[in-house]
Amino acid sequence: MLCVSEKSDDLILDVYFPQFAQFLLSGKDASAFAKLCAIGLWEVDESDAIEASLCQKFGVKKQMDWPLATISAKGEGVKSESGYWLLVHPVHLVLQRDFFTLGEALALTTAETEVLTADLNRHFSQDGLSFIPSQSGDFWYLHVEEDLDVATYSLAEAMGRDVGKLMPSGKDGMRLQSLMNEVQMLLHAHPVNQLREQQGSLPVNSLWLSGGGEFQALSKAIQKPTFNFFAHDALSAGLAVLAGLSRQIQVQNYAAFDKANNADDAVVFVRDVVELEGAWFAPLLGALKRRKLKLLRCHFDVHGMTFTLTLTPSDTWKFWHKTRPVGHYFNLVN
């Protein structure tokens, strides 16, 4: 929990649900969530992923990209604040009829990550490039010694789409495209991929670069928030450090949040996207009915778009709003 603020009688709660498509595809029971969907007000931001909305809460300004790599690196205690930082996701490109798409996200072992980043660093050492594994293991960083002028698409935005139309752009866009092509050639017959294929796993045949930024512009923009902040991931930790907040653990469910929060406005960034119905949606619906919340905003990341559902206690009286399958709301909002 990352806490600052004055006491408030009327609690406004923002809950962020990243990678929410996994929940939609899981087919799990979601009767409380369906009720929330039916009675609330929907908005959609088709241009930005959910991390952008969280950054805006702290007053972060977009550079060419939302500087997610820079903020996350700060959250993980990276010392160097020079040059340019990018997020790196090992991916598997899938050939369609006449174009490539990104397949499922790849989870690499620590050993695989160590071997691949070491080999890439040896190859690109003369180019001022460094590949650095994140502490979470979910992604890597690419540190470039000089600043870049480049715009990218996030991994969530690119999933399932023609990646040829989503290549890095800007003055240095071609430089990153060339880097990605060279990496693909290095990975083609790499021993790590040979072993993965023998074990029935998808090979890493490319790297996806996104979320670039530099520290100088970032450090001038962060605002100290007037809400309690509950989160435990690299991006959130970076925002907390830059805003001068203390850092504690992520709450795992609404009951833990309700116990830890002190009636102040709050922002919660949820990492577990599996057991959401019992952990969050049913208790949130109950909290609205009991008027424990003045306003609830739920933000959902689905394929690089941010869907926001806004509810107030009075919405729970909308008995005439019939529930539908939850996927319906994510098809019709836009």
N, C-alpha and C positions, 0 to 999 in steps of 0.2 A: 504494500500500500504506500502510495506516495501522497503525502497529505499537506495541504495548505488550505486555509479559508476561514472566513468568519461563520458563525452559526447562522443557520437559516431555518425558518419554520416550514418552508415549502420545498421539498426535495425535488430537484430536477436530475434525472439519471439518464446518461448516455451509455449504451452498451454496444460494443463493437464485436462483430462476429466475422473474423477473417476466414477465407477458404470455405465459405458457407455452401458452395455447390456440393461439397462432400456430404453434408447433412441432407440436402435435397435428394441426392442420389442414393442415400442409404435406405430409404423406404421405411424408416423407423416411425413408430406411432408418434403423432404430433397433434393431438386434438387441441391442446391449449394453444399451441402456436397457430393452428388454423383459426381459432377464435380471435386471437390477437390480429391476425392478418385481415380478418373480415371486418373488424370494427374500427381499425385505425386508418390514418391518412398516409398514403404512399407518395414518395417522391423518388426519382432516380437521377443519378449523375452518371451519364454514359461516358464521360470523358476521363474520369479519374477513379483509381482503385481506392479501397477503404483506407489505406495508409495515408493518402493525401488528406482525407477528412480529419484524421487524427493529428496530422501535422498542423493543419489550419487551426485546431483547438489551441495550439501553443504559439500561434502567430508566425509559424515558419512560412517563408516565401518560396515559391517555386523558382528554381534556377532554370536551366534548360530542361532539367528533370526535377521532380521532387527529390531532394537529396537524401534518399533513404540509406544509401551506403554510408555516407558521412555520419549521419546520426547514429546508425547502428554500430559503426566502428567506435564512436565515442562511448556508447553504452557498454561495449566490450573492453574498454580500457586501452584501445589502440593509442600509442603515444604520438606517432607522427601526425602532424596536422598540415603537412605540405602537400602540394600536388593535387591530384584528382582521384576520387574513389568511386568505384562501381560495384554493384552487386553482381555476383557470378553464380548462375545455377547450371550445374551439369544436366544436360537434357539428352533426350533421344529423338532425333528427327525422323518422321515417318513419311515415306514417299507416297503421295496420292497419285492420281492419274497424271497430272502435269505440274504438281507443285509439292512442297514439303510443309508439313504441319508439326507442331510440337506434340509428342506423345505424353504419356503420363510422367509426372515428376519422378526423378530418380533419387533414391536414398542410397548413398554410398557408405561403406564402412569407413572407419577411421583409417585403417590401413590403406584402402583404395585412395582415399583423399590425400594421404601423405605422399604416396607414390606419384600420383598424377600432378599434384602441385609442385613437387620437387622437380619432376621432369620438365614441366612447363617453365618453371623459374630458371632452370639451366638453359633452356632453349632461348628464352627472351631476356636473358640477363643484360645483354648489350643494348637493349631497346628501352631501358628504364621502366620495365614492367615487373610487378611482383604480385603473385597469386598467394593469398593468405586465407587459410581455412577459418571459418567463424567458430566460436566456442560451441555454438549449438549443433554444428554439423549440418545444418539445413542448407547452407549456402557458403560461398567463398566471397572474398573481396579481391578486386583488382586495383592495385595502387599504381597510378601513372605519375611519374615524377613531375611533369608539367601539367598546367591546367588545360582542359579540353573544351571545345565548343561543340557539344553533341547532344542530341535528343534521342531518347530510346523509348521503347514500350516495355511495360512490366511483364513479368512471366504470366501473370493472371490474364492480362490483356491479350497475350499472344497465343494462349492455349487453344488448340483446335482451329486456328486460323492459318492462312497462307503466310508463312513467315517471310517470304520474298517481298511482301508489301509492308513489312514491319521492321525493316533493317534500320540501324542507327543512321541519323541524318544530321545536318549541320556541317560546319566547316571541317570538322574532324570525323564526320560520319564514315567516309570511305576508309579512313585509317582503321577504325574499329571493324568495319566489314572485312578488310583484308586480314586483320588479326583473327577474326572468327574463322575465315577460310583456312588460314594457316593452321589453326588449332585443329580443325576438322581433319586435315591431312595427318597431323601428328597422332591423333587419336585412332585413326582408321585401323591400324594393325597393332595397337598398343597392347602389351601383355596383360594389363588390367582388363581390357575389353575381351581379349581372347579367353581369359579365365571366366569372366562373367558369362559369356556365351556358352562355355562348357557347362556351367552351373545352371543354365536356363534363365539367366537374367538378361535384361536388355543392356546393350552396350552404350557407353557414353560416346555419342558421335558428334557432339557439339557443345558449346557453352553459350548460355543466354546472358547478355549483358544488359543491365538496367539500373535505374535509380541513382544516377551519377550526380556528383556535386563536389564542392570544395568548402573548406572550413571557414575561410575568411568572411564570406557573405553570410554564412549560417550563424556565426556567433553573434552577429548584430541584430538578429531578428527574433530570438526566442523571448517569449513573454512568460512571466511567472503566473500560473493559472490561479483562478479563484475557486477551484474545485478539488476534491480529493481524487487521487488517481491510483487505480488498482491495476497493476500490470506486472508482467515478469517475462519480457522478451527483449531482444537487443534494441529494437527500435524504440520501445517505450522507455527502456533504461537510458538510452541516449537523450531522449527528450527530457527526462527527469534530471539528468546530470546538467544539461545545458540550461535548464530552468532553475537550477539550484534547489531541487527537491531531494528529500531522503528517499531511499529505496528499500522496500520490503517485498514480501512475497505476493504472488497473484492469488486472489480468492478463487476457489474452485467451483463455487455455486452461489446462488442468491442468498442462502441462509448464512454462509460465511461472510458475504458482503454486508448483509444486514447487521450482523454482530460486530463487524469491524468498523463500519462507518458510523459517524457521530451526527447524523441528521443533516450533514452538509451536502450540497450538490456534489455529484460524483461522475467520474468516467471510468468504465471498466472495459478492459481489452481482454476478451476471452480467447484462450488458446485451444482448449479442447472442443472440437466440433462434433463429437460423437454423442455424448449423453446430454444433449441440450434440453430436451423436453422436461425431464424431471429436475434437472439442475437449475434451469433458468426460466423457461417459458411458463410452466405452470405456476411457480412462485411469483413471477412478475405479474401474471394475470391476477393472482390472489392479492398482491400488494396494491394493484390498482383498485380492485373492488373494495379493499379496506381503507382506501384513500391514504396509503402510506407514501404515495408518490404524487406530486403535483403534475409532473410531466415525465413521460418515458419516451425516449428515442432509441430505437434499435437500428443499427447500421449493419447491413449485410454485404459481404463481398462475394459477387457472383460473376465470374469470368471477366474480372477487371472493371466491372461497374459497381457503383455503390448504391444500394437500395436502402432507403431510410423509411422506417415505419414510426409514425408519431401517434402517441395515445395519451389520453387524460382519463381520470376516473369516470367522468360522465360517459365516456365511450362504452363502458362496460354495460350500460343500460340499453344499448342498441340491439335488443333481442330480435328485431326484424331483419338484421343482417345475417344471412345464412352463410355457413362456412362452405368452403370448396377445397379441393385438393390444393396443398400449399404451392405446388408448382404453378398453379394458375396465376398467382399474384406476380410471380417473377416473369411471366410471359406477357401479361397485360399492362404492367406499369408503364413500360416505355411506349 
